[in-house]
Amino acid sequence: MSQRSAGPELLRLIELMARLPGFGPRSARRAVLFLLKRKDQMLLPLADALRDAGEKIDRCEICGNFDTVQPCAVCQADGRDDGVICVVEDVPDLWALERGGSFRGRYHVLGGVLSAIDGIGPDDLHIGPLVGRVEAGGIREVILALNATVDGQTTAHYVADMLEGTGVEVTRLAHGVPVGGELDHLDDGTLAAALRSRRDVKR
Amino acid sequence: MSQRSAGPELLRLIELMARLPGFGPRSARRAVLFLLKRKDQMLLPLADALRDAGEKIDRCEICGNFDTVQPCAVCQADGRDDGVICVVEDVPDLWALERGGSFRGRYHVLGGVLSAIDGIGPDDLHIGPLVGRVEAGGIREVILALNATVDGQTTAHYVADMLEGTGVEVTRLAHGVPVGGELDHLDDGTLAAALRSRRDVKR
């Protein structure tokens, strides 16, 4: 829209919103209008929540999670197993595992995966600090919970190589049929992996 | 995610973002993470832009547009035709017409359309102020630029009825083939309307 029909404040807000993942110029305009119509219930609270998050939330210096405390709540929590580190690509994966609630060790966020196309090399990821944590001792097992994509698996192999010689056990998540999944809709690779890793029914 | 893996500030931000049109919990988490990773380039500027917009932008008391000045830039602009008012459902429609740049009169934003399902009656729309503007005199024509939906056309008829007796000419946008549109992809209603409103090739 032209400068005449909307002031610079509005254009700037729409321009910033349009950069959010999943948003474009049209959906950003719609969202901004939605916010302007709900100034007290949505727009100002969102401005405050953003500023609040920006001022208080930082990366945990140990694991790379986002939190308001340093180290983060997961790294600080009592009753978790200090001997197991679960390596994830990014924070949403950590959140997903925490939602599941079945992992009770510590985490390490790599901040991405190796990618020749995107030009992401080992130095762009937090692999060094992971090796440092393992070498500091007290770790029995490192679980590589990376995505089952080519880049994810390349990264898993690279991290496993880096940890060789530290004496720690390096594992990865099992491949198999998703719970609730139908065989007919699975790809051949998953089916083959599930068959290879078959288990005794009674276990 | 649980309270343990993310602080209340983060949960609040995700919860607010998830209420934006086009966003849900998953896309909101993705957007928040995107913002947290770009704190200085995105998160804090967005917080400032929202606060700025919230403090400075208000509805124009004449036409209902959003702007930082009162009345809005379009109502204030010189060289526009004060005798023609274009009635739109909401501000994005006004923006769309301004982007087009072919309308040089004034606007009136209804703030919605009549809808029995959503319980929106005439009193919920800015129809009274429109009649007031017309009755104040100096208006030759009111263009009803409402969506070609059932609710939009119902509203157009209602507004036209309200303006009856004021002596003003009430028009609506033409139906027809969109520029660049293919006949094969058009619905029958549009095709029939385009045929009815056919014009001499040389005009």
Interface residues (C-beta under 8 A of the other chain):
Chain A: M1 S2 R4 S5 A6 G7 E9 L10 R12 L13 L16 M17 R19 L20 P21 G22 F23 S27 R29 R30 A31 V32 L33 F34 L35 L36 K39 M42 L43 L44 P45 L46 A47 D48 A49 L50 R51 D52 A53 G54 K56 I57 N65 F66 D67 T68 V69 A73 V74 A77 D90 V91 P92 L94 W95 E98 R99 G101
Chain B: M1 S2 R4 S5 A6 G7 E9 L10 R12 L13 L16 M17 R19 L20 P21 G22 F23 S27 R29 R30 A31 V32 L33 F34 L35 L36 K39 M42 L43 L44 P45 L46 A47 D48 A49 L50 R51 D52 A53 G54 K56 I57 N65 F66 D67 T68 V69 A73 V74 A77 D90 V91 P92 L94 W95 E98 R99 G101
